[in-house]
Amino acid sequence: MFETEEKVRKYIITPDGEDEFQLRYIFDENVGLLTARSGKSYLILDSIDYWYDCIQNGYPPKRKCKCKNDFFKLHFDYVPRVGTDDYRTVELNSCCTECGNQRKFATIDIDYSPTEQLYEHPITYCEKPKIKYNTYSIRGYWNDKAFGELIDFLSQQKLLIYCLYWNKEKRFVKMFTAEELKSFLFEEKKRYLNIYFSAKSLDVLLDKQSSDDRGINIDIDIWRKEEIINLHSPFMVVGAGLFYEMDFCNEYIESGQVKAKSKDFFKLTQNVWEYSRERLK
């Protein structure tokens, strides 16, 4: 059990003894990839499936030092959570192999237990860091008529409709019919965070999501592994109107392998894609 927050340092060395790396890092998601001089790649901490989800829309560039060098030595500083056997934070630090410039380039907060494996295995070998899978993102400026027709179309595909919305003080999830949802959005003028369309009940899945004093927290990428069509809350673009985005995929990544969702969901996604090409322009 840790009695103080004295940092525990670990220098990053591969099983092959390599300790110089190129670094790619996605700061918004706190996931990163190290590539040793041999060309072997390693993911920081335990982010293998999450890394693949994050790179579907773009592969992060290599970081470079001010001296233009792109190889670094690395060490991670682990900050203990006092009174436990866990670490609460991991600080990622780099040192340029050319000029010696040192920098703390990221801090990752850890909110789960146990965390010993993060210290024992700070990097994970990644044989294929650029795996892609089939994802669809439908975007556009839709008026209320087009949006209402989309809700009707998805309902006609025998999909259940769940809406995550903000009700003054808390986040709630409620199941709606198409007519109830349109009334909720267009007549009551309620604002939503996400709308989920699914052929199966999501009650058990949603029960597993975390919550806090402001209501339920649903994983923003829940649609990637589950058979869900996710319609995001729109945002206003001045001079253009409301900009919408709808995401879904008929494949997903598990343990670094691409896997297919069900044949029924594949057929559904093709129908939705065709509808969007014809009606959401």
C-alpha positions in Angstrom: 0.0 0.0 0.0 1.3 3.4 -0.9 1.8 5.9 1.9 2.9 8.9 -0.2 2.6 10.2 -3.7 6.3 9.8 -4.4 6.6 9.0 -8.1 7.8 5.7 -9.3 9.9 6.0 -12.5 10.2 3.4 -15.2 12.5 3.6 -18.2 10.9 2.2 -21.4 12.9 -0.6 -23.0 11.4 -3.3 -25.3 11.9 -7.0 -24.7 14.6 -6.8 -27.5 16.5 -4.2 -25.5 15.6 -1.2 -27.7 15.1 2.1 -26.0 14.9 4.7 -28.8 11.5 5.4 -30.3 9.5 7.5 -32.8 6.3 8.7 -31.1 2.8 9.2 -32.4 0.3 10.5 -29.8 -3.4 11.5 -29.9 -3.7 14.0 -27.1 -7.6 14.2 -27.0 -7.8 10.5 -26.4 -4.5 9.9 -24.5 -3.4 7.0 -26.7 0.0 6.6 -28.3 2.2 4.4 -30.4 6.0 3.9 -30.2 8.1 2.6 -33.1 11.6 1.4 -32.3 14.5 1.7 -34.7 13.9 -1.9 -35.7 10.5 -0.9 -37.0 8.6 -2.8 -34.3 5.6 -0.9 -32.8 4.3 -0.7 -29.3 1.2 0.8 -27.8 1.4 2.9 -24.6 -0.2 1.1 -21.7 -3.2 -1.1 -22.5 -4.9 0.8 -25.3 -4.8 -1.7 -28.2 -8.5 -1.8 -29.3 -9.0 1.9 -28.4 -6.0 2.8 -30.6 -7.6 1.3 -33.6 -10.9 3.1 -33.0 -9.1 6.4 -32.7 -7.2 6.1 -36.0 -10.1 5.3 -38.3 -10.5 8.9 -39.3 -6.8 9.7 -39.5 -3.3 8.5 -38.5 -1.4 10.7 -36.2 1.9 12.2 -37.4 5.3 11.5 -35.7 6.3 14.0 -33.0 9.5 15.9 -33.6 11.9 17.7 -31.4 12.7 21.4 -32.0 16.0 20.2 -33.5 13.9 18.2 -36.1 15.0 14.8 -34.7 12.2 12.3 -34.3 13.7 9.7 -32.0 13.4 9.8 -28.2 14.2 7.9 -25.1 11.2 7.6 -22.8 10.4 7.2 -19.1 7.0 7.0 -17.4 6.5 8.4 -13.9 3.7 6.6 -12.0 2.0 8.7 -9.3 0.5 6.5 -6.5 -3.0 6.8 -5.0 -2.3 7.1 -1.3 -3.9 4.4 0.8 -4.1 1.9 -2.1 -1.9 -0.4 -4.1 -2.8 1.5 -7.3 -1.5 4.4 -9.4 -3.7 7.3 -10.1 -1.7 9.0 -12.8 1.0 8.1 -15.4 3.2 11.0 -16.6 4.9 10.3 -20.0 8.3 11.9 -20.5 10.6 12.1 -23.5 14.3 12.9 -24.1 15.5 13.7 -27.6 18.3 11.4 -28.7 20.0 14.2 -30.6 19.9 17.4 -28.4 18.9 15.9 -25.1 15.8 18.1 -24.7 13.5 16.7 -22.1 9.7 17.2 -22.0 6.7 15.8 -20.2 4.4 15.3 -23.2 1.3 13.8 -21.6 -0.4 12.9 -18.4 -2.9 10.0 -18.2 -5.3 9.8 -15.3 -6.2 6.2 -14.2 -9.7 5.7 -12.8 -9.8 1.9 -12.4 -8.2 -0.8 -10.3 -5.9 -2.8 -10.3 -3.2 -0.8 -12.0 -0.1 -3.0 -11.3 -0.2 -4.3 -14.9 0.3 -0.7 -16.2 3.7 -0.6 -14.4 4.7 -4.2 -15.2 3.7 -3.8 -18.9 4.0 -0.1 -19.8 4.0 -0.9 -23.5 2.2 -3.6 -25.6 3.6 -5.0 -28.9 1.4 -4.1 -31.8 2.1 -6.1 -35.0 -0.2 -4.1 -37.3 -0.7 -0.5 -36.0 -2.7 0.6 -39.1 -5.7 -1.8 -39.2 -8.8 -0.3 -40.7 -12.4 -1.6 -40.5 -15.6 -0.6 -42.3 -17.1 2.5 -40.7 -19.7 4.9 -42.1 -20.2 8.5 -41.2 -23.1 10.4 -42.8 -22.9 14.1 -42.4 -24.9 17.1 -43.6 -27.1 20.1 -43.1 -30.6 18.6 -42.7 -33.8 20.6 -42.2 -36.5 19.4 -39.8 -38.4 17.6 -42.6 -35.4 15.6 -43.7 -34.5 14.8 -40.1 -38.1 13.7 -39.3 -38.1 11.5 -42.4 -34.8 9.9 -41.3 -36.3 9.0 -37.9 -39.4 7.5 -39.6 -37.2 5.5 -42.0 -35.0 4.1 -39.2 -38.1 3.2 -37.2 -39.5 1.4 -40.2 -36.4 -0.8 -40.2 -37.8 -2.2 -36.9 -35.2 -0.4 -34.8 -35.7 0.6 -31.2 -35.0 4.2 -30.5 -33.2 5.4 -27.4 -32.4 9.1 -26.6 -29.7 10.4 -24.3 -30.8 13.9 -23.3 -30.1 16.6 -20.8 -33.0 17.6 -18.5 -31.8 20.7 -16.7 -29.6 19.0 -14.2 -29.0 15.4 -15.2 -28.5 13.1 -18.2 -31.3 10.6 -18.9 -31.8 7.8 -21.3 -35.4 7.0 -22.5 -36.9 4.8 -25.2 -39.2 6.5 -27.7 -41.4 5.7 -30.6 -40.7 7.7 -33.8 -43.7 9.9 -33.2 -42.8 10.4 -29.5 -39.2 11.4 -30.5 -40.3 13.9 -33.1 -42.7 15.5 -30.7 -40.0 15.6 -28.1 -37.6 17.3 -30.5 -39.8 19.4 -32.7 -42.7 20.4 -30.5 -41.2 20.4 -27.0 -37.9 21.7 -28.5 -35.9 19.4 -26.2 -32.1 19.1 -26.9 -30.5 15.7 -27.0 -27.0 14.4 -26.7 -27.2 11.2 -28.8 -29.9 9.1 -30.3 -29.3 5.3 -30.6 -31.1 3.0 -33.0 -30.8 -0.7 -32.3 -32.7 -3.9 -33.4 -32.2 -5.2 -29.8 -33.1 -3.8 -26.4 -30.2 -1.8 -25.0 -31.5 -1.9 -21.4 -28.9 -4.4 -20.2 -26.1 -2.7 -22.0 -27.0 0.8 -20.7 -27.2 -0.6 -17.2 -23.5 -1.4 -17.4 -22.6 2.2 -18.3 -21.1 4.4 -15.5 -23.0 7.2 -13.8 -22.3 10.2 -11.6 -24.2 12.9 -9.8 -25.1 14.4 -13.3 -26.6 11.2 -14.6 -25.6 8.3 -16.9 -22.4 8.4 -18.8 -22.5 6.5 -22.1 -19.3 5.6 -23.9 -19.0 8.0 -26.9 -17.9 5.0 -29.1 -20.5 2.6 -28.0 -21.7 2.2 -31.6 -18.3 0.8 -32.7 -18.6 -2.6 -31.0 -22.3 -2.8 -30.6 -24.9 -3.1 -33.4 -26.0 0.5 -33.0 -26.6 3.4 -35.3 -25.6 6.6 -33.5 -27.0 10.0 -34.3 -25.1 12.7 -32.7 -26.4 16.0 -31.4 -26.1 18.7 -34.2 -24.3 21.9 -33.9 -25.1 25.3 -35.4 -22.9 26.6 -38.2 -23.6 30.4 -38.6 -25.0 31.0 -42.1 -25.5 27.3 -42.9 -27.8 25.8 -40.3 -27.6 22.7 -38.1 -24.9 20.2 -39.0 -25.7 16.5 -38.3 -23.5 13.4 -38.1 -24.6 9.8 -38.0 -22.1 6.9 -37.4 -22.3 3.1 -37.7 -20.1 0.2 -38.7 -20.6 -3.4 -39.6 -17.1 -4.5 -38.4 -15.2 -3.9 -35.2 -11.8 -4.6 -33.7 -11.2 -7.1 -30.8 -7.8 -8.0 -29.6 -6.2 -6.5 -32.7 -8.4 -8.5 -35.1 -11.2 -7.3 -37.4 -14.5 -9.1 -36.8 -17.8 -8.8 -38.6 -21.1 -7.9 -36.9 -24.2 -9.9 -37.8 -25.5 -10.4 -41.3 -28.8 -8.7 -40.4 -26.9 -5.6 -39.2 -24.8 -5.6 -42.4 -28.0 -5.6 -44.5 -29.4 -2.9 -42.3 -26.4 -0.6 -42.7 -26.5 -1.0 -46.5 -30.1 0.1 -46.5 -29.3 3.1 -44.4 -26.3 4.0 -46.5 -28.4 3.8 -49.7 -31.2 5.9 -48.1 -28.6 8.6 -47.0 -27.2 8.8 -50.6 -30.6 9.3 -52.1 -32.4 11.4 -49.4 -29.7 13.2 -47.3 -28.0 15.5 -49.7 
